Amino acid sequence: AQTQNELTNDPLGLQQMLDNPKTFGLTVSGATMWGLALWLVTGSRSNPLVTPVANVLFNEKEEEWLQDRNDGYFGDLPLSLMIILSALFVCL
């Protein structure tokens, strides 16, 4: 339980998390696991967020895989987009 002072000065517990490496590791691994679960539950690479994010970041005229995805076909995702989507789902 946190004291009133801790709740006022550090409501999210970020300082405590950074001071203790074990707590930091658990927080990062927990966020990663939730991100992975969210990714898998929402359909993995057929996820409804993949194509809109790809359309924002890439030019459809230059990327054949993006043209395929916009036409409703399955197209392999580039590594750069996979990394961005990984970060996105961990943050969600």
Secondary structure as GFF3:
##gff-version 3
##sequence-region A 1 92
A	DSSP	alpha_helix	4	9	.	.	.	ID=ss1
A	DSSP	alpha_helix	14	19	.	.	.	ID=ss2
A	DSSP	alpha_helix	21	41	.	.	.	ID=ss3
A	DSSP	three_ten_helix	44	46	.	.	.	ID=ss4
A	DSSP	alpha_helix	50	57	.	.	.	ID=ss5
A	DSSP	alpha_helix	64	70	.	.	.	ID=ss6
A	DSSP	alpha_helix	79	91	.	.	.	ID=ss7
###
